[in-house]
Amino acid sequence: MSQQPLSIAVKTPFPFLNTLLSLRYQKKTSSMTARAKFLNRFNNAFAKGDTHYIAEQLTDDIVWEMVGEFNIQGKEAFQDSLREMEGVETLDMQILNTITHGRTAAVNGTMKIKEASGEVKSFGFCDVYEFNGFKNAKIKKMTSYVSPLKEH
């Protein structure tokens, strides 16, 4: 399943604008499958640093491969790697496609972050997920491809 780009932004200090952004997000997600909605929420949790929600969605024997970078095994090691990302602020994230089929799914998009040092980086990503079942399943494997983007 593919949809229009989904932009997930950090909350603004203006409640009215937050409401408009939320309504825009709801409209775009209303025609998605349950698994696609779950994956968009999961990616939003990554963008917001919601490590508790992320951990709840993983099997205890999760495998996370960041192609060319690292291979992590187990929920505890996964959570340790998330702690290393503390201090990174997501400035913008756009989910371009969410594709689901059986126990496998993929999400690709772009992200702009600000590191703890203040450096701003943009990159494209594609995450491929394997689930341990169909309904209410948890993520048992995640393969991530990340590529830096040049600013135009």
N, C-alpha and C positions, 0 to 999 in steps of 0.2 A: 504494500500500500504506500503510495506517495502522496504528499500534500504540499501546499504552498509553504514557503519558508515560515518557520515559527520563531519569532523573536522573543527571547526571555531576558528581560532586563532586571537589574537590581531595583529594589523599591526606591521611589523618589520621596522627597519630604512633603509632597503635595498629595493629600488623600484623594482628591478628585481625579488626578492623573493616574494614581494607582488603580482606581476603580475602572477607568477607561482601558488601561492596559490589561487588567484582569478580564474584562468583558471581551476584548480582542482575542485573548488567549482561549477563553471558553468557546467562542464562536469557531475558532480554527480546530479545536479538539472535538467538537460535537459529532463529527462524522467518522472519527477514528475507531479502530477496533479497541477492545479492552487492553490488549497487549501493547498496542501503539501508544495509548494513553499512559500506560504504566511506564513505558520507556521514556516518554517525554517528561513524566514526573521524576523518574530516576535521574535523567540528565539535568533537570532543573535542580535537583538535590545536590548534584556535583557542583553546579554553578554557584549555589548558595552556601556550600560547605556544610550541608546537613548530613554529617557523618553517621548519626544515629539512624536516620531513615535508610541510608545506603546500606549499612551493616545488616539491617533487618531483611533486606531483599536478597541476601547472599546465602549460599549453602556454606556449611562449615569447611568444606574442602574446595572452596572456590579457587580457580586458577585464573590469574590475570596476566596476560602477556602484552606488554607494550613493545611492539615489534621493533627490534633493533636497540632496545633500551634495557628492559628487565623482564623477568618472569617470576611472579609471586604465587606462592601456593599457601592456601589456608586463610580463613577469615581474619585471624589475628595479624598475620603479616600484611593483609590487605588494609586493615585499619591502621597499622603502623605507617604504611605508605601514604594514607590520607592525612595523617598527622603532619607528615613532612610538607604537605601542601598548605598548612595553616599560614595565614598572612598573605595568601594570594587572593586578590579581589577580582571577581568576574565583572568586567565592564559591559560586555555584551555577548550574547550567544544566539546564534540562529540555527535552528534545526531545519535542514533542507529536505531530508527524506527519512522516513521510517518505513522499513520493509519487514514484514513478518511472514513466517511460513513454518507451521508446526512448532517444533521446539527451538527454532533458530530465528534470529532477528538481527537487523542492522540499522544503525542510525548514523547519518553523516551530517556535518554542518561546519560552522565556523565559530570561533570564539576569540574574544579579545580579553586579555587579563592584565592586571597590574601586579607585579611581584612585590614582595616585601621591600625590596631595594628601591622601588619606585619605577622600575623599568616596565614599559608597556610592550606586550607582545601579542601578535595575532597569529592564529594557526587554523588549519583545516583539520578535521578529524573524521574518522570512521570507526565506530565500535561495532564489533560483531559479537552477538550474545548467544550462548547456549543455555537452555533452561532444563531443569530436572523433571519437568512434566508439562502439562498443558494448563489447566486451571489453577490459579493461585500458586504457580510455580515460582521457584527461586532461581536466581542466576547461578549456574555452576561453572561457567567459563566466559571470560570476556577477553576478546582480542582487540587491541586498540592500535590504530594507525594514526600518527600525528605528523603533520607537515607544516613548517613555518610558512607564513604568508608575508609577502613583501607589501609594505604600505604604498599606496598609490597617491 
